[in-house]
Amino acid sequence: MTEHRGIFTLDDVEPYLAEEADLEVTELGPRLWSATDGTYRTIFMDAGDGVVAWDTFQTPGRARSYAQAIARTIPGKPIKWVVYSNDHLDRSGFAADLAPTAARLADRRCAEVITLRGADGQLPATCIVEDDWERVDVGAATFEFIFPGFTSATGNRASYFADLRVLYMPDTALPNAKYSMLPNYHVRPYSAAMRQLLVLEVDTFVPGRWGIMTREQLVDALDYFDAVHDVAQQAFAENVAVWMFEPTEAFVKEKLRTRFGHLEGFEDHVGITAFRFTHHYLTGGWGMEDTATPSAGHG
Amino acid sequence: LGSTNDEEEGGAVAASECHRGIFTLAGTIPSQMQWRDMTYQPVRGPIWTVSEGINRSVVIEGDTGIIAFDTFGSPMAAIAYRMAVQRLFPDKPVHTLVYSHDHLDHTGYASDFAPDARIIAHELANDVIVARQSDGQLSATETWTGRQQEYEIDGVRFQLMYPGPTHGTGNCAAYFPEQKLLFWVDTIIPGVGYTYLPDWHLASYLPTVGSLLDLDWDVFVPGHFWLVDRAGYRRNVQFYEVLLDAAQRAFVEGVDLDSLPQITAWAREKLRPDLGTLFRFDEYIGMNVMRCIWHFLQGGWGLAGNVRLPESGAHD
């Protein structure tokens, strides 16, 4: 296989890894843009003598597409910095294809997992961010790099542009109901951590997938997360068989369809999202990150 | 804006009729109070197994008392477990409780099962248990570290083994060499995997479970459903090999990786010829594949999900 393979072991996946796409770019404000392939989304910024790219997209092909979109938008300036929002391969897995010589910035917890994983194409961080709230100045770009608490993935951070009232944080809130099985979400601390971000002056929230959101949509998304959580807990408490998907799905759809049925993806996703919550109560949470005192694990 | 979301100690739990685990709902929790009938049967020598039909554990008769593993998954199940053990051994108290791992559905209710027992757990599991602050789940009175620890308690010899991350945190197998018996919870389970493989650590799973085939045993007691022999254990390992390959193929076969209905339809069609007779195939194969898709999409989850072990060799 010629492509970086992440952690795939089968050569058959090369067409998936190689496929490129024409990314859509949206201006968020002076020197700041968002790029999407229709599913995944990220941001990049003109930093004067170079570009800051957040994340890498989910495959080598998409990482190359991202580099091309940046070059079209900010011609003649190299990607000098890559900011890793979290450790996931579909977020930060392919700096080797995006900008292999760029400096790479990451939370300390995120950097630790990336080093341990050793995935093909995911380059280790070169600048480790220790403090949970750190102002970052790279070239002419300035932003706040914020770890609000445990939300999803490892060391997942928000990037806040106070002057533009823009907040980017992938793998947390979505403009729809497509949360699937809440992959690697830390259920217990999630909501409190995310709601801390609402103290920021934000008009625009850029999620890691799907469309750009308003502040109101961010609040609605957090309300949806909490509502599914509460109803799933209720289902388990009321003896809906926790190991059976269909009764759980039926219970939550009945309780939530009136309020949230308009959300795209509700019918396909709310059942498996609720199933994730019921098993949170069955098992007690997964690992140190999903306890009452998650910082006991990572310090 | 703070940077941590540690909860105030005891803040989430209100008083109620029974231990609440981590439920935050006010009032009675009916599922915590649901009675569970237990069955029990001898396995080998002093080792018995107890089950309510889904969860399973083992108890061992010592010279003066009982060594029990785990607590079952609710206060009433723990009480039913205690009563089953008392019925079997009316003159012998449970003096020792061993935790297989941290999850509440297996070790959540020592307060109801044997609140005064000596409790043994791997340090990794106990760290999570302490941090969780779950109502009814007691922390260990003694912990062990590393990969293996030998015990001789009340005339019973066994080894606790932590071969690497598999499921949950600090999940240990119990090996009884004299009885050639291995007990391990939430790893090898007859049939396809449970739902979406909750808290499974897939990067290290196969070499880790494979490594325990190097031990000399011929009966395996799982944490769910029925006992298997070495061939049954190997079949389950092979199931995961097929599953992980199938999940990778989904990426290039046009499956909508976000859609559980689409993944389920695809998985049932592609895997039915080889796996269709397995227990719970139609129920869970789609979720099993979806979980593995996320593994390859995102990488393993957290530090435990990214431990890499050398592939184990051929067994038997």
Interface residues (C-beta under 8 A of the other chain):
Chain A: G6 I7 F8 T9 L10 D12 V13 P15 Y16 T39 Q58 D87 H88 L89 D90 R91 G93 E112 V113 L116 R117 G118 A119 Q122 D132 W133 I146 F147 P148 G149 F150 A153 T154 K178 S180 M181 P183 N184 R188 P189 A192 A193 Q196 L197 V199 L200 D230 Q233 Q234 F236 A237 E238 N239 V242 W243 M244 F245 G265 D268 H269 G271 I272 F275 R276 H279 H280 Y281 L282 T283 G284 G285 W286 G287 M288 E289 T291 A292 T293 P294 S295 A296 G297
Chain B: L1 G2 S3 T4 N5 D6 E7 E9 A12 G21 I22 F23 T24 L25 I29 P30 S31 Q32 Q34 I54 G73 D102 H103 L104 D105 G108 D127 V128 V130 A131 R132 Q133 S134 Q137 G168 T169 Y194 T195 Y196 P198 D199 A203 L244 D245 Q248 R249 F251 V252 D258 S259 L260 P261 E283 M287 M290 R291 W294 H295 F296 L297 Q298 G299 G300 W301 G302 L303 A304 N306 V307 R308
